[in-house]
Amino acid sequence: MKIYTKTGDKGTTALFGGTRVPKHHIRIESYGTVDELNSHIGLLRDQKVEEDVKSSLMRIQDRLFTIGSVLATDPEKATLKNGKERLNIPKISTEDIEFLEQEIDKMNEELPEMTHFVLPGGHQSVSFCHIARCVCRRAERLATALYEIAAFDEAVLKYLNRLSDYLFVLARKLSKYFRAEEVKWIPEKS
């Protein structure tokens, strides 16, 4: 497989299905941000974190590739006129979303109750987790904007929403694991 094709030299790229769009198209921004998120999660997975966390992050990275393929597909090319699938695109399942919810619940059981917002930081791994959370929220914003233009499976939106929650709780878990101070945000009075 050749890495460079020169077909994008004039500022367009092909979606799954062959349709060419500008590289600044909301669809490209959406799946490009999911790819960026996947890279941040890879960086987080490379930290000295527990094996069960690494395993969960690996599973999440796989699902982010699934989301990327959904977002990178021209909906008009994905199905035939009779409604049958033309392209074999993987899907986000209810079980994928439930996995995140179960992981969130499991981590929350071990954490002190939250009484304030917390400032990102305290340990490098915690900060990487917060960066991934922020990129996830951006991916979610872009995906919802794309969804308004060209709807796709709503499970993608649910997964991204739940994933940002997962990353927030994971940041708190990592703060505890690394014995990093969790700094509460207490607004200054003016």
N, C-alpha and C positions, 0 to 999 in steps of 0.2 A: 504494500500500500504506500503510495507516494504521499509525502506530507504536504508538499505545496502543489497546488493545482493551477494557480494564477487566475482562477475564475472569479476571485473576489477583489481583483486589483482595481476595479472601478467602483468599489464601495457597496457591492451587493453580495449576498450569500444565499445558499439554497436551504430551504426547509426540508424536513423529512417528507418526501413525496415529490420533490423537485421544484416547487414554486420558488422563484427568486424574489427576495425583498431587500430593501436597504439595510445596511448593517446597524443603523440606528433605530430600526423598527422596534416597537414595543415588545414584540414577540422575541426578538433577539436580546433586548435588554432583560426580559424576564428570565429566559433560560441561561443567559450569561451571568446573571446575578446568582442563580441557583448553582452554577458551576463555581463561582467565586465562594459561595457558602460552603460547597463541598471541599474546596481547598482549605478553608479555615478550619473545617472539622477535621481534615487530615492533619493539620498542624496541631490541633488539640489532641488528636489520637496519638501523636508522636511524643506527647508529654509523659512524665512518669505518673500515670494514673492507674487505677486498679484495672485488672484484666476484664472484669465484667463491664466497666465503662468503655474500655477499648472495643469490646465485642459489640456493645450497643452502638457505638459510633460507627463501626464498620457497617453494621446493618443500616444505619441511617444514611451513610454514604451511598450504599446500593440504591436505596429508595430515592435519593436525590437524583441519581442517574435516570431512574424511572420518570421522575417529575420532569427532568430536562427533556426526555424524549417526548413526553406528552406536550410540553410547551413548544417544542421544536417542530411539531407536526402541523401541516396545513390541514385544518379541519375539513376542507372541501375535498382533499385527496385521501383522507383517512377512511371514508366510508363510500360504498357504492350507492347508486341511486335506490337500490332496494333496501338500504339501511344496513347491509352486512359490512363487516370490517374489511377494508381493502389492505390496510397495512397492519402488521402484527405488532401493535404498540402495547407494552406492558402497562399495568394499571396499579394505582394505589388502592389497597384494600381496606376494608373496615378494620381488619386485624392489624394492619400497619399503624393505624391511628390509635387503636386500643393498646398496642404495644407501648407507644409513647405515654399514654395516660397511665398505664400500669407502672411504668418506670418513674413517672412523676410522683405518683402516690407512694411508691416504695421509698423514694429518696426523701419525700416530705415527712414520712413517719420518723425519720432519724434526725430531723432538723428542728431547731427552736422555732416557735411561732414567729411569723413576720409581723412586726408592729410598725415598721417604717420602710420607705424605699431604702435601698442600699446603694452606696457609691461603688461603681465598678473598680476593681483593683484588689490589692492585698497580696497577690502572688501572680507570677507570670501566667500560669495555667488558668487561673481564674479570669485574668484579663483577656486571654485568648478566647475563653468561653463567652465572655460578654461581647467581644467583637463579633463572634459567630452569631450570637443572638441578634445583634443589630443588623448584620447582613441578612439574616433570616427575615427580619421585619421588613427590610427593603425589598427582598424577593417577594414577600407576601403582598406588599403594596403594588409592585409592578404586575404581579400575577392577577390581582383583583382588577387592575386597570385593563389588562388584556382580556379578562373574563367579560368585562362590560362590552367589549368590541366583538369578541368571538368566543363564545362559551366553550368550555371544556369540562371534563369531569370535576365536579365540585370537591371530590375527595382530595384533590391536589391542594385546594385552598385550606381545607380542614387540616391537612397534614402540616402545611407550613405554619399555620396558626398554632397548632399543638407543639410543633418543633421549637418554636421560639419560647414557649412556656417551659419545655423540657430543658432548653439551654440555660434559662434563667435559674431553674431549680438545680441543675447540674453545677452552675457557678457557685451556688450556695453550698452544695455538697462538697465541692472542691475546696472552698474556703475552710470548711470544717476539717476535711482530710489533711490539708496542708497547715492547719492551725493558723490560718491567716485571719487577721482582724476583719470582721464584717462591719464596715463603717456605715452607720445609719445616716441618712440624709435628714437633717433637721433644719428646716428653712430659717434663715436669719430673720429676725424681726426688724422691721424698719421704723 
